[in-house]
Amino acid sequence: MRRNKQSTARKATKAPKATPSPSGRGWDQMNRKQRREMARKIQAQDLSLEVVHPDAAGIDIGNEAHYVAVPPARDSQPVRRFGCTTVELKEMAAWLKQCGIRTVAMQSTGVYWTPVYDILEEAGLEVYLVNARETKNLPCKKTDVQESQWLMKLHTYGLLRNSFRPPQEIRQLRTYWRQRNDLVQSAGRYIQRMQKVLTQMNVQLANVISDLSGATGQAIVKAILAGERDPQTLAALRDVRVKASEEQIARSLEGNWQEDLLFVLQQEQDGYEFCQKQMAECDKRLEQYLQQRADRSAGADLPEETRKGRRRRKKGNAPQFDMREALFRMAGVDLTRIDGIDVMTAATILSEAGWDMSKWPNEHHFVSWLRLCPDNQISGGKVIGKGRLPTTHRLTQALKVAASSLLRSDSYLGAQFRRLRTRLGAPVAIKAMAAKLARLVYRMLRYGMQFVDKGAWYYEQKHRQRQISSLKRKAAELGFQLVAA
């Protein structure tokens, strides 16, 4: 009886059948039959994505093996496993060309993708190197086979962006320059460990000289390792440029000499000298490589170097040849004319991005590639949040260091940086000025523009005029007239 009453109540409350109108009806106003018919019509319509790359393949990169997926109609075995040897990679390229593949998408996994990229590019295939963050949302249980198929599908419909990879000419320069920077960092770590050993022996050399890798520091350390223990004799090795007197240095060199710590000091000194030797070999190879590059300066003379008001980089890690002239010949412009950018930063710019700025449509795309643009979250036409774009890009870090050096620069960019630093704080101002430097670099390399510094005085005058105009406008809005004193 209860069941019959419930079914009767449902029949009584059931809405009457309604015929769908030509103009359409809401989903909640349709009955079950009408909803099925509407769903059938939606499924019958062509809502498929546009095929952008019909001849596409996907590769899941691994350490021991790579899984390659092609469209099922191209081969009876659309997913194959290839090893990491050169012979197997060439077999992979031959199989892809046999299947009629033209473009291949793969993730930038460590450095395992590098030989795959080179061999496929040499075989005439267009390789898309994509960011793993854009492909990680696999809508199923993740396996190597499914990962390769997922990459193939996304690339087929044009849903993956290709990462920038410079040409081979720039990659060789980047390899040499990165190796040199790694050696500089290794040498710095050896110096830190040497300082630690000296402190353990209570040799307070760091309190009287600023750099242990300088002329005075190295002379004293080598004399200690040679067996000299007299503080006065060691202090006599002082360079004339050191501000501390010989008496002050002698007092700091009265230490507790221990055999085990002296052994460690010898080891660290040998490591430091080895890094210096390797850096000298890198400089020779860089000089030879840059001399072999084509001259893009069009016979123009190198502009005179102006370093007024700039912070000089220490000579210890600078290249042992005239790298500024070599970079000018290779790029056609002198990037060191920009305040804050020295030879080391200019070499980092050209080795990471190259001199061909046509890869980016405009300077805003270049700044976005460096992740120096704001990450505004917009909804409904309003900014609802501001995120951060963290990055470890070597070029971005170099531009931030160059922007930080503008703090004491008596130039237009220096005055602008100090104004931004006062108003926005140091982190935001450094990022903003790094983006400014990136735009200047883009204009010089893309359009051949020359940077001309108008000085801090010009910036202060322009800023004063803007303030006066703003005060006059506000006074006029309040019914007053601003009169100069």
Summary of the structure (lengths in Angstrom):
residues: 485
radius of gyration: 33.0
end to end distance: 99.7
largest distance: 114.3
contacts: 1315
relative contact order: 0.06
helix: 56%
strand: 7%
